[in-house]
């Protein structure tokens, strides 16, 4: 009887561990909004980061709080970050949206119009908000 109990307990443990591993592999989709800059930062570049943060903090607070959206500021000139320039074909300061499913990036978009709207805060925030709303649909 004791052996049967131990076998049953072992089987239950294995099943529980397998279920936990599967659950960890199936992470919910999320979007990462990266603001990329270099070491030298002009007032326009600093404003674009500020406007990006404001658009995201103001319009997507619930998604930020839940972890389904992240905002990351990255200096691509810092050691270890050089790959971003190649990964996203960056040639200047940029805001890039990255859709991550099951721990892997499946889609990205460089919001290249931030430069066009860099001197118009309202249009800048509307642009980022609209693009992020569209991108979040794929994270459902």
N, C-alpha and C positions, 0 to 999 in steps of 0.2 A: 504494500500500500504506500509505503514511504517513497519507493522508487517511482511509482506512478505519479505521485504528487510532485516529485522533483522534475519529472519529464514534462508534465503539464505546465509547471511553473517556468521551465526553460523555454517551452514553445511560446508561452504568453510573452516572455521577455523578448524573444527574437521578433515576434510580430510587432510588439510595441516599438522596438528600436527601428524596425523597417518603416513603420508608419511615420515616425519622427523624422527619419532621413528624407522620405518623400515630401513631407510637409516643408522641410527646410529648403529643398530644391525648388519648390513651387512658390517662390517669393512673389508678392504682388508686383505688378508692373509699376514703374515710377518714371518720372521725368527729371532729368538734371538740367538746370539752366546754368551754363558756364559763361562767366564773363572773363574773357582772356585779355590780358594786357602785358606790356613789357615793363622793364624797370623804369624807364622814363615815362612820366605821366603828365600830359598836358591838361589844361582845364577842361577841354572838350571830352577827353577820355575819362577823366574823373567824373564829369557830369553824366556820361553815358552809364557808368557803373551805378551812380546814385539813382538815375532814372529807372534803370533796370530793377534795382533793389526795391524802389518805391512801387513800381508796377506789380511786382511779385508779392511783396509784403502786404500791399493794400488789397489786391484782388484775389489772392490765392492763399490766404492765411490758413484756412482749414486744411488745404492740401499740404502746406508746409508743416503744420502741426502733426498731421497723420504720417508724414514721411513719404507720401506719394509724390512730393515735389521737393527738390533740393535746389538751393542757389549757392553756387560756388564761384569764388573769385580766384583766378589762377594767373600767376605771373609765369608766362611761358619761358622766360629767361632763367628761372630758378632751376637748379640742378634736379633732374628727374622729370621735369615738365616739358622738355623739348619735343617729345613725341606728339604732343597735342598739335603743334604746327603742321606736322606731317599728316596726322590722323584726320584733321579737319581742313587741311589745305589753307591754313591761315596765313595771311600776308599783312594783317593789321589788327588793331583791337577789334574784338568780335564778341557777339553774344550768340552762343550755340545751344540749341535744345537737343537733348539726347534722350531717346526712349529706351529704357532698360527693362527687359523682360527676362525672368529667370536668371538674373545676374549678368546678362549679356546685352550689349547695345544692339538694337535691331534697326534703329533709324536715327538720323540726326538731320538738323537743319540749321544753317548759318543765317541768322536774321540780319542780312546785309543792309537793310534799309535803315538801321540805327544811325548810320552816318547821315543819311538824307534828313532824318528827323532830329538830329543831335541839337539843333538850335530851337526846337519847338517841343517843349516838355510835354504838352498835352498830346500832340500827335505821336510822339515817341512812346508814351505810356499806352495810348490806344493801340498802336501797332504791336507792341510787345504783348499786351493783354490778348488781343485778337489771335495772334500767332500761337500763343501758349494755350488758349482755349481750344484751338483746332488740334494742337499736338496732344492735349490731354485726352481727347476723344479716343485716340489709339491706345491709351493707357488703361482703358476700362476693362 
